[in-house]
C-alpha cells in the first residue's frame, strides 16, 4: 500500500470520529445544560525525506529534503464549558448557574458514593417518606449541599417549599408566620482542568479513577468572598451552548475533507491497479 493510501485511510478514521462528535452536539442542541464537545487532532508521524543533490539548484532558499505526513488522529475530546443562555421556566425546582460552576451530585443514595457534576439544573423534589422530600436531578441523582462544613443531601421538610438565594443559600420556607429552616448551601465547584473532566451518562461529568478530583475541580466555598463570580438563579435553566451555525459549518468542512481523503484513497488504489497490469 502506498503512502497516499495510508494517509487517506488513517485520516478518514479520524474524520469519522469528528463527524460522530458533531452529530452528538447537534442532537443535544436543545438538551438543558449540555456542553458541546470539540476534537483535538495531531499528526501520527511526520517523515523528513532526503533529496538528491541535483535538487540543490542555484537560488534555492529552502533546505534540502521534503516533509511527508502519514495522516492525523483524534488525540483528545475536550468539553466547551462556556455559558449557555438562561431560560426562565417559573418552576422553583429549576436552578441555573451563571459563571464557571457545576452542581455536585452523588451517583447513588449514599453521601460517600462517587462524586459527579452537572450543569443540568432541571431538578425535582421526590418523596423520602413522612412527607419529607429530597432534591435530585432529573435522572434521580441526589444533589449535594454544604451545611456547616458537612456535606449532605438536601431534605425539604413536609409543608415547606425550597428557596434558593443567589449565593446558593438553601432555606425551607413554610406558610406565613413560620420560621424558615436553614438547609445550608448548594455544593458548587469550579473546573480548573477541563481536559480531565469526562462526560458520563445522564448529562453528568466525572473524574477518572486515577485522577485526584481536587486537581480537576475546586470547591467554591474554599475561594475568598466574591472571587467565584458565580450566581445561582432559581426558576431558570441553562440551555445548551451548542451553536447550530458553528456545528453546520464544521460539518461541511469535515465532509469536504472526508470526500478528499476518500478520493485520494480511490486514486491510490487505481494507480496500484495500473502498476499491477503493467507488470503483466
N, C-alpha and C positions, 0 to 999 in steps of 0.2 A: 504494500500500500504506500503511495507516495505521500509526501509531506502535506500537500494541499488537502488530500482526503482526510488525513489525521486531524489537521487543524479544523477543517469544516465539521467533522463528526463530533469532536470534543466541544466546539463552540455551540453546536446545535443542542447538545445536552444541557449546557449552562443556560442557554436562551429559553429552553423549555421550562426550566425551573423558574426563571424570571416571569414567564407567561403565567405559570401557576400562581405565583405571588400576586401578580396583577389581578388575576381572576378572584383571588381571595379578597383583595382590597375592594374591588368593585362590588362583589356580592355582599360586603359588610358596610356599604356606604351609608345605610340607614340604621346600623346597629348602634345602640346607645353606648357611649364610652369606648368604642372601638378605636384603636390606634393603628394607623397604616404601617405597613412593613416595607422596607426598602432592601434592595440587594446590593451586595458589595462583591465586585469581581476582581480577580487577579490573574496574571499570566501563569500558566502552568510551567512553562520553561521557555527561555529565550536563548538561542544559539548565535554566536558570532562566528560566521564562516569566513575563511581566508579567501583571498582572490589572487590570481596570478599577477606577477609583476607587470605584465603587459597592460593591466588596468591603471597603472600609475602613470598617467599621461600628464604632459605639461599643463599647468593651470588648474590641476585638480586640487581642491581645498579640503575635501573630506578625507578622513583616514581610510586606509586600506581595510577591506573586509566588508561584509554586509550582515545585517541582523535578520534572523529568521525566527518567527514566533511559532508556537505549537498550540495555539488556542488559549481559551480562558476558562476559568471555572468559578462557580459561586463559592466564595470563601466565607461569607457571613450574611446573616439576615438581621438587620437592625430594626428596632421599633422607633417610629417617629412619635415622640411624646408631646408634640406641640398641642396647644389648647384647641379644643373643638368649640363650636357655637353652643351657647347655653339656651335651652328652650324651657319656657315656663309651662308646667303641667297642672299646677294647682293641687297636686297630690302631696300632702305633707310628709309622706314616706319617701319621696324622691329627693335625692341630695346630689348636688354637683359641687365640684371643686374648681375654683378659679386659681390658676397658678400651677407650679410644678409640685404635684402631690398625688398620692394614691391612698385609697382606703385600705386598711389592713383587715383581713378576714382569716378564718381558720378553715381548713379543709374537712374538718369533722366537728362533732359537737363537744369536743374536749378542748379546753383552753391551751393545753400543752401539745396539741396537734400541729402539723406543719403550717407555717405561715404562707399566705398568698396575698396578692394585692390586685386592686382593680380600680378602674375609673367608672365602671358601670354602676351608677347610683340609683337604679330603679329598685329600691329596697321595699320590703314588706314586713309587717308585723304578724308573726304566727303565734298561735296559742301554745303555751307550755304547761297548761293546767291551772285550775283555780282562778281563771280569768286573766292571769298574767300573760304577757306577750313578749316575744324576743325579736329583735331586728335582724333580718337576714337578707342576703342578696336574692335576686330573682331565681337563682338555682339552689337556694337553701343553705348557703354558707353563712355562718354566724359572723356578724360584724363586731369588731373588737373596739372596746373603749379603754381609756386610761383613767382610773379613779383613785386619786391619791397615790400614784406611783404603782398601783396594782392593775394588771390587765385582767379584764373580764368581759363577758358578753353584755349586751345592752338589754336589760329587762325592764319593761314598762308595766307598772302595777295595774291591776284591774280598775277601771273607771278613770284612767288618766290618758292623756294624749302626749305624744312626743314633741318637744320643742327643741330646736337646734339653733344656736347662735352663730354669728358669722365667724367666730373663732373656734367653732366646733363644740362649744359647751352644750351638754345634754341636760334637759330637765323634763321631768314628768309633770304635766300641768293638768289639774283637775278642774272641777266646776268652780264658779266664783265663790270666794271665801275659803277655799282650800289652799294650803301651803304647798308650793311647788317642791318637788323632790329632786335633789341633785343626783344625776346619774354619771357624773364625770365628764370626760371629753372624748370625742372621736379620736381613735388612734390613726394618725396620719403620718405618712412617711414621704420623704423626698428621694428621688432617684439620683444617685451620684455616679453610677457606672451603668448606663442603659444597655451597653453591649452584653452584659451578663444577665440581663432580665429576659427570661424565657416565657413565651406565650404558652399557656396550658389551656385546658378545656374551660368552657363557660365564660369566656372573655376575662380570664384571670391571668395574672403573671406570677411566676415563681422564680426561685433562685436554685441553680443546680446544687446537688447534694455535696459536691466537692468544693463549693464556694461559700465563704463566710457571708451571710446576709448583710452583716454590718459593713461589708466592703461594697455593697451594691446599693443599699438604701440606708437612710438615717432618719431617726425619729425626730419629728418636727418639734416635740417638747424639749429636745436637747439643744435647740437653737436659741440664741438670745431673743428677747422680746421684740417682735416686729420684724425680725430678719427673714422669716419664712416667706413672706409675701403671699400667703395663702388666704383664701376667703371661702367659707362654706355657704352655699345658697340652698336653703330648704324650699321645696316646691319646684325645683328645676332639675333637669337632666342635661348632661353634656352629649351633644351629637358627635357622630364620627368625624374625625379630622381628615377623612378622605375627600380629595377634590376630584370630581369626575373628569373635569377638563384635563388635569395633570395625568390622571390614570389613562385616559384615552390617548393622549399624546404619547405617553410611554409605550402604550400598547402598539400603536402604529410603528414606532421606531423599532421595537423589538421584532415585530412581524417582518419588517423590511430586512432586518439583519438576519433573521431566520431564513427568509427566502434566499438571500445572497449566499448564506452558508450552504443551503441545500443545492443551489445551482453550482457552487464550487465543487461539492461532493459529486454531483452528477457529471460535471465536466471531467473531473479526475478519473471517474470510472470509465467514461468514454475513451479518454486518452489511453488508459491501460488496455482497453479492448482493442484499440487500433494498434498498439505496440505488439500485442499477442498475435494479431493477424499478420503483421509484418514478418514475424518470426517464421510463420508457416510458409 
